[in-house]
Amino acid sequence: MDAAQLRELQAPLKQQYRDEPGSACVTMSAEAEFADPGITATVHTWSGPVRAGLHPSTGGDGSDACSGDMLLQALLACAGVTMRSVATAMGVDVRSARLTARGDMDARGTLGVSRETPVGLGSITVDAELDTDADDATLVKLGELTERYCVVAQTLARPPHLAVRRAGDGHT
């Protein structure tokens, strides 16, 4: 896909969202369940069920997916699609790319060992190795725009209100 094809694909959506801003608001959803023995939850993904369990640093044996790793994978999926879209719109030819994400977690937080230790990933870094002839200034702009328009990156940067509640009545 080139820049003209991308613009043609997105132009009607952009116009619709300008004319009817409410039509741009969509609800995304995911489902999981736990019925298997052990400390696991099965997440239903577009490619089938994925069983998540404890990370080895919190008592897991490594045989199940780790939700922290899945979060980083979601970030890379979004960043990759966003980067390709931005590069296409900018007319930057990226022949191939390899993205990696890393986040640090102090397991004392989630295990309740230290109330002062935050629960979750701290600093997260996404590295992109690009096969391109683009100059450094163009690549800096590509990185900035990828970060700006990546839904998952922006959600992590500005966390939304989160509530865990019992379905049906709004209670936790």
Stockholm file with secondary structure:
# STOCKHOLM 1.0

chainA/1-172         MDAAQLRELQAPLKQQYRDEPGSACVTMSAEAEFADPGITATVHTWSGPVRAGLHPSTGGDGSDACSGDMLLQALLACAGVTMRSVATAMGVDVRSARLTARGDMDARGTLGVSRETPVGLGSITVDAELDTDADDATLVKLGELTERYCVVAQTLARPPHLAVRRAGDGHT
#=GR chainA/1-172 SS CCHHHHHHHHHHHHHHHHHCGGGGCCCCCCEEECCSSSSEEEEEETTEEEEEECCGGGTCCSCSEEHHHHHHHHHHHHHHHHHHHHHHHHTCCEEEEEEEEEEEECHHHHTTSCTTSCSSEEEEEEEEEEEECCCHHHHHHHHHHHHHHCHHHHHHHSCCCCCCCCTTTSCC
#=GC SS_cons         CCHHHHHHHHHHHHHHHHHCGGGGCCCCCCEEECCSSSSEEEEEETTEEEEEECCGGGTCCSCSEEHHHHHHHHHHHHHHHHHHHHHHHHTCCEEEEEEEEEEEECHHHHTTSCTTSCSSEEEEEEEEEEEECCCHHHHHHHHHHHHHHCHHHHHHHSCCCCCCCCTTTSCC
//
